[in-house]
Amino acid sequence: MLQSVEAQPLPGRALPQSGIEDLCSHYFGLGIEVKLRRDGKVFQPSKAGLAFGEYLLSNVTIEEKMGDILEIGTGSGALAILLAIAGARNVVATDINQHIIDVARANYGIAQRDFRSLQGGRSPHLRFLVSNLFDSRDLENRRFDLIFFNPPGWRTPDDPELFRTICEDSYYSMFEGDQTVTRFLQQVGRYLKPNGRVLIGLNSIVGIQSVIAAYKEWEAKHALWEFDFTIRQKNAIELMLYNDHWKKNGDLIRNQLLLWKQRGLSHFSHHNDHSEWFYEITEIQNIT
């Protein structure tokens, strides 16, 4: 069954503070620890996001670190900051509103001492932009060696208005994953360098095959580029009910999940009364 648990969006350790800041710390490896401000209006790294960060740390190439990297949907800024600390020279990170970007910039400021200690005093160029996917004018003529994205994870419900009534505004975007990923795929090709690649974290609840099929249909009509999709890592993660609205309407959410599963749109497993979805880190390359 779908377990009702208290959401723990920041599984890292809390840091004692003498001031008013409330910080949390995440250790990714190689001695790199990213410290973040807690903010109820900004998505913090989930277990999936932390898995994505660990994958990036071990798989981003030297050539990509020396080149240009773009993160879409940076949230707290944790992954962009992680790559910057790890040696990436030129990183741009975006999200949809100014408050999110302000929090990410503040987290970047917290990390400055880490840059100095790990990189011999050199700070990378890490820039944060307000942008809904690629709509910022600052991205118009840019091309990147690596673009990565940890998108919203759930499909759009069959009755989105009903789900809107039970979800807080800050969580509703999670139910637009299929639409968001499809738009991302339709746009991302024009921002890649000739040998560039995309890394995206896909939730098995989003309906991965239906999203790829929708993109392929668009691709056939426009003939701009052709993508190859390769799964690089799959992580099983426990399903969670994130807030009181979700817990109160757990049966409704569970029934929607089961309906998607029956229709072959979403995939998750059951083990000992627990449900798990799959976080699939996928590489996308242009093969035209």
Secondary structure per residue as TSV (DSSP state, phi and psi in degrees):
chain	resnum	aa	ss	phi	psi
A	1	M	-	360.0	165.4
A	2	L	-	-80.5	117.6
A	3	Q	-	-81.5	137.2
A	4	S	-	-94.7	115.1
A	5	V	-	-135.6	161.7
A	6	E	-	-71.8	129.1
A	7	A	-	-65.8	137.3
A	8	Q	-	-126.0	72.2
A	9	P	S	-66.6	-17.3
A	10	L	-	-121.6	82.0
A	11	P	-	-74.0	-0.9
A	12	G	S	-71.9	175.8
A	13	R	E	-83.6	142.7
A	14	A	E	-72.5	146.0
A	15	L	E	-107.2	129.5
A	16	P	-	-65.2	136.6
A	17	Q	-	-127.6	139.0
A	18	S	S	-86.7	-22.8
A	19	G	S	-97.4	-156.1
A	20	I	S	-92.1	-11.1
A	21	E	-	-66.4	139.5
A	22	D	-	-112.5	107.2
A	23	L	E	-112.4	154.8
A	24	C	E	-133.0	151.9
A	25	S	E	-121.4	140.0
A	26	H	E	-127.6	126.2
A	27	Y	E	-99.3	123.6
A	28	F	E	-103.3	-22.5
A	29	G	E	126.4	170.0
A	30	L	T	56.4	27.7
A	31	G	T	75.0	10.7
A	32	I	E	-96.4	118.1
A	33	E	E	-121.5	124.9
A	34	V	E	-105.1	126.7
A	35	K	E	-105.2	133.9
A	36	L	E	-131.0	146.4
A	37	R	E	-77.5	139.2
A	38	R	-	-78.1	135.1
A	39	D	-	-150.8	122.4
A	40	G	T	-67.3	-13.3
A	41	K	T	-100.8	3.3
A	42	V	S	-126.3	129.2
A	43	F	-	-64.0	128.9
A	44	Q	-	-99.8	166.1
A	45	P	-	-59.9	123.5
A	46	S	-	-87.0	-178.6
A	47	K	H	-60.0	-37.1
A	48	A	H	-65.4	-45.2
A	49	G	H	-62.0	-38.4
A	50	L	H	-66.0	-39.2
A	51	A	H	-63.0	-39.0
A	52	F	H	-63.6	-43.1
A	53	G	H	-60.8	-43.7
A	54	E	H	-63.9	-37.2
A	55	Y	H	-65.3	-45.2
A	56	L	H	-59.1	-43.7
A	57	L	H	-59.9	-34.3
A	58	S	H	-96.1	-8.4
A	59	N	H	-126.8	-14.4
A	60	V	-	-67.8	131.5
A	61	T	-	-81.4	163.3
A	62	I	H	-60.6	-41.3
A	63	E	H	-61.3	-39.7
A	64	E	H	-67.5	-39.8
A	65	K	H	-62.6	-35.2
A	66	M	H	-80.9	-11.9
A	67	G	S	-99.4	-140.2
A	68	D	E	-117.7	129.7
A	69	I	E	-124.5	138.2
A	70	L	E	-125.1	130.3
A	71	E	E	-109.1	129.0
A	72	I	E	-97.6	134.2
A	73	G	S	70.2	57.6
A	74	T	-	-72.4	-24.3
A	75	G	T	59.6	-121.1
A	76	S	T	-68.1	-11.7
A	77	G	S	86.3	3.9
A	78	A	H	-56.8	-45.3
A	79	L	H	-75.1	-37.4
A	80	A	H	-63.5	-42.7
A	81	I	H	-63.1	-41.6
A	82	L	H	-56.4	-49.0
A	83	L	H	-66.1	-36.4
A	84	A	H	-63.7	-44.2
A	85	I	H	-62.7	-35.3
A	86	A	T	-77.7	-1.8
A	87	G	T	117.9	0.0
A	88	A	-	-64.9	132.4
A	89	R	S	-86.9	-31.0
A	90	N	E	-144.5	100.8
A	91	V	E	-121.2	133.8
A	92	V	E	-115.7	133.8
A	93	A	E	-130.1	136.0
A	94	T	E	-125.8	157.8
A	95	D	E	-157.8	176.1
A	96	I	S	-85.0	-14.7
A	97	N	S	-142.7	164.5
A	98	Q	H	-66.7	-35.8
A	99	H	H	-61.8	-44.7
A	100	I	H	-59.4	-44.7
A	101	I	H	-64.9	-37.7
A	102	D	H	-62.3	-41.4
A	103	V	H	-65.8	-43.1
A	104	A	H	-61.7	-41.7
A	105	R	H	-63.2	-39.8
A	106	A	H	-62.7	-40.2
A	107	N	H	-65.1	-36.8
A	108	Y	H	-61.7	-40.4
A	109	G	H	-61.5	-40.0
A	110	I	H	-60.0	-32.5
A	111	A	T	-83.4	-3.9
A	112	Q	H	-56.2	-40.6
A	113	R	H	-64.9	-30.0
A	114	D	H	-68.0	-39.5
A	115	F	H	-59.5	-44.5
A	116	R	H	-65.0	-41.3
A	117	S	H	-75.5	-33.3
A	118	L	H	-91.3	-18.9
A	119	Q	T	-124.8	25.6
A	120	G	T	62.4	32.9
A	121	G	T	92.1	-9.2
A	122	R	-	-88.0	127.6
A	123	S	-	-98.7	136.4
A	124	P	-	-73.7	169.0
A	125	H	E	-91.6	104.1
A	126	L	E	-120.0	115.4
A	127	R	E	-118.2	136.5
A	128	F	E	-110.5	134.3
A	129	L	E	-130.3	144.4
A	130	V	E	-79.6	122.3
A	131	S	-	-162.4	134.6
A	132	N	S	-89.9	101.5
A	133	L	T	56.2	-112.1
A	134	F	T	-110.8	21.1
A	135	D	-	-82.1	-2.9
A	136	S	-	-68.7	135.6
A	137	R	G	-61.7	-25.8
A	138	D	G	-67.5	-14.0
A	139	L	G	-100.3	-4.3
A	140	E	T	-54.2	-45.8
A	141	N	T	-111.2	20.6
A	142	R	-	-94.5	147.4
A	143	R	-	-131.7	146.6
A	144	F	E	-130.0	149.5
A	145	D	E	-77.2	-32.3
A	146	L	E	-142.3	130.9
A	147	I	E	-122.7	128.2
A	148	F	E	-129.3	153.4
A	149	F	E	-154.3	127.9
A	150	N	-	-110.9	88.2
A	151	P	-	-81.8	172.3
A	152	P	-	-55.0	145.4
A	153	G	-	-101.9	-12.0
A	154	W	S	-109.2	152.8
A	155	R	-	-68.2	158.9
A	156	T	-	-68.9	126.2
A	157	P	-	-62.6	156.6
A	158	D	S	-61.4	-32.5
A	159	D	S	-121.5	81.0
A	160	P	H	-62.2	-32.3
A	161	E	H	-65.6	-37.4
A	162	L	H	-63.4	-43.6
A	163	F	H	-68.7	-31.6
A	164	R	H	-61.9	-32.9
A	165	T	H	-73.1	-21.9
A	166	I	H	-104.1	-3.5
A	167	C	S	-116.4	138.5
A	168	E	-	-64.1	149.5
A	169	D	H	-53.7	-37.2
A	170	S	H	-67.8	-16.5
A	171	Y	H	-106.5	-14.0
A	172	Y	H	-62.2	-32.8
A	173	S	G	-59.8	-21.3
A	174	M	G	-63.3	-24.1
A	175	F	G	-90.8	15.7
A	176	E	G	-119.0	23.4
A	177	G	H	-61.1	-43.6
A	178	D	H	-63.9	-42.1
A	179	Q	H	-66.1	-42.7
A	180	T	H	-65.2	-44.6
A	181	V	H	-65.6	-40.0
A	182	T	H	-61.2	-45.4
A	183	R	H	-63.2	-40.2
A	184	F	H	-58.8	-47.2
A	185	L	H	-63.8	-34.8
A	186	Q	H	-69.8	-22.3
A	187	Q	H	-107.7	-27.5
A	188	V	H	-65.5	-28.6
A	189	G	G	-58.9	-34.3
A	190	R	G	-74.8	-7.4
A	191	Y	G	-107.5	4.4
A	192	L	E	-94.2	140.6
A	193	K	E	-69.4	163.7
A	194	P	E	-50.7	-38.6
A	195	N	E	-108.0	20.2
A	196	G	E	-75.4	166.6
A	197	R	E	-141.4	165.6
A	198	V	E	-118.5	138.8
A	199	L	E	-119.3	126.7
A	200	I	E	-135.5	138.9
A	201	G	E	-96.2	110.7
A	202	L	E	-103.9	135.0
A	203	N	E	-90.7	130.5
A	204	S	G	-64.2	-14.0
A	205	I	G	-79.4	-17.5
A	206	V	G	-72.5	-17.4
A	207	G	-	85.7	64.9
A	208	I	H	-60.6	-46.6
A	209	Q	H	-65.4	-37.0
A	210	S	H	-69.2	-34.7
A	211	V	H	-66.8	-45.8
A	212	I	H	-63.2	-39.7
A	213	A	H	-62.9	-41.6
A	214	A	H	-63.3	-40.4
A	215	Y	H	-65.8	-44.4
A	216	K	H	-60.7	-37.6
A	217	E	H	-63.1	-43.6
A	218	W	H	-64.5	-42.5
A	219	E	H	-59.3	-42.1
A	220	A	H	-64.2	-31.7
A	221	K	H	-78.5	-33.2
A	222	H	H	-102.3	-23.8
A	223	A	-	50.0	42.1
A	224	L	S	-89.1	-40.1
A	225	W	-	-160.7	164.6
A	226	E	-	-128.8	124.8
A	227	F	E	-101.6	143.8
A	228	D	E	-108.1	134.2
A	229	F	E	-110.4	125.0
A	230	T	E	-130.8	122.1
A	231	I	E	-75.0	131.9
A	232	R	E	-107.1	-27.8
A	233	Q	E	-159.0	139.2
A	234	K	E	-123.1	127.9
A	235	N	E	-121.4	131.2
A	236	A	E	-87.0	127.6
A	237	I	E	-133.0	136.6
A	238	E	E	-67.3	135.5
A	239	L	-	-67.4	139.9
A	240	M	-	-130.6	146.8
A	241	L	-	-95.9	116.5
A	242	Y	-	-81.9	-23.4
A	243	N	S	-151.4	179.1
A	244	D	H	-62.5	-34.8
A	245	H	H	-61.9	-44.1
A	246	W	H	-66.4	-42.5
A	247	K	H	-64.3	-40.5
A	248	K	H	-63.6	-32.2
A	249	N	T	-113.2	34.2
A	250	G	H	-58.8	-37.3
A	251	D	H	-63.7	-41.1
A	252	L	H	-62.7	-44.8
A	253	I	H	-65.7	-43.0
A	254	R	H	-62.4	-41.4
A	255	N	H	-63.7	-38.2
A	256	Q	H	-64.7	-42.1
A	257	L	H	-60.7	-44.2
A	258	L	H	-65.1	-37.2
A	259	L	H	-63.7	-44.5
A	260	W	H	-60.2	-42.3
A	261	K	H	-63.6	-42.6
A	262	Q	H	-62.9	-32.2
A	263	R	T	-87.0	0.9
A	264	G	T	73.7	18.3
A	265	L	S	-91.1	-27.3
A	266	S	-	-134.3	156.1
A	267	H	-	-135.2	130.2
A	268	F	E	-155.9	165.6
A	269	S	E	-125.1	162.3
A	270	H	E	-120.4	130.8
A	271	H	E	-140.3	115.6
A	272	N	T	51.6	51.1
A	273	D	T	67.3	14.3
A	274	H	E	-115.8	146.0
A	275	S	E	-109.5	139.6
A	276	E	E	-129.6	138.8
A	277	W	E	-106.0	174.0
A	278	F	E	-119.8	127.5
A	279	Y	E	-98.8	114.1
A	280	E	E	-112.3	104.2
A	281	I	E	-77.7	117.5
A	282	T	E	-122.0	134.6
A	283	E	E	-97.4	136.1
A	284	I	E	-122.9	129.0
A	285	Q	E	-131.4	145.9
A	286	N	E	-82.1	120.9
A	287	I	-	-107.2	11.5
A	288	T	-	-78.8	360.0
